[in-house]
């Protein structure tokens, strides 16, 4: 007689169920967007095949590679504040590992979690301090993107004001920029940091315990204003290399979209892709650039979607390199742990 098999589902907690559901929805959204883009002709594989040549690979890998190196140096500046002198080589490896997990873990923040884990393994930095460096690194990068986008809009102010959709985007970009500048003002201003109402507001928010830890850790950054300006300059330079890649990729594939269109549309699409709703921004990035390019230059949407795909393709190549480093680093940590076990 067969004994019925009972499944123990007690491991599926409410939080795990929510995470699994969110993951499935994000993958489904990304896949649906890609399918729609292909079926509607917004992704043209004949055009995309033009990026499969040696010249494009060399230029593309160089531009995106320089951007990643600059982004790594930006992160190291924040780690130094936490007395973590991470070697450049190791920091770059962790950046590439994070990039790999951004592609394979839906949400775009999986790579940050992995980077944070390895920092605690390779240094004595506390968990909260590690989280803070990653948050600040993300925010200074976002601020650089917003400032480039805002600058491009102001240079094309008449064009922006003549298009209702662009006016809405201008308002949103300006609002986000001011909000981020307000955050940095909170770090720099002791009077604002010590304002008693801020902790009260935080305590009413979800995850208030973690948020309060992060808020208190902000105090260690108050006297390091030079880090803000140096990291902002590094971020801006890194984004300009990415923009140069988009422009090069567009012309390489035969598109005639103007440089102002790239300067306006691409940074805004980065902001959209930063929202954790798909792995590596796949699908969302193509839809955003297609929409924005078409607003700025009618019938140029294909250029936006195609150059975004090219960018993600080159990024994924670096991500594969990160996967190799992940295997090596994981082996190193396991070997170290085995040696520390008393015999």
Secondary structure, 3 states (H helix, E strand, C coil): CCCCCCCCCCCCCHHHHHHHHHHHHHHHHHHHHHHHHHHCCCCCHHHHHHHCCHHHHHHHHHHHHHHHHHHHHHHHHHHHHCCCCCCHHHHHHHHHHHHHHHHHCCCCCHHHHHHHHHHHHHCCCCHHHHHHHHHHHHHHHHHHHHHHHHHHHHHCHHHHHCCHHHHHHHHHHHHHHHHHHHHHHHHHCHHHHCCHHHHHHHHCCCCHHHHHHHHHHHHHHCCCHHHHHHHHHHHHHHHHHHHHHHHHHHHHCCCCCCHHHHHHHHHHHHHHHCCCCCHHHCCHHHHHHHHHHHHHCCCCHHHHHHHHHHHHHHHHHHHHHHHHHHHHHHHHHHHHHHHHCCC
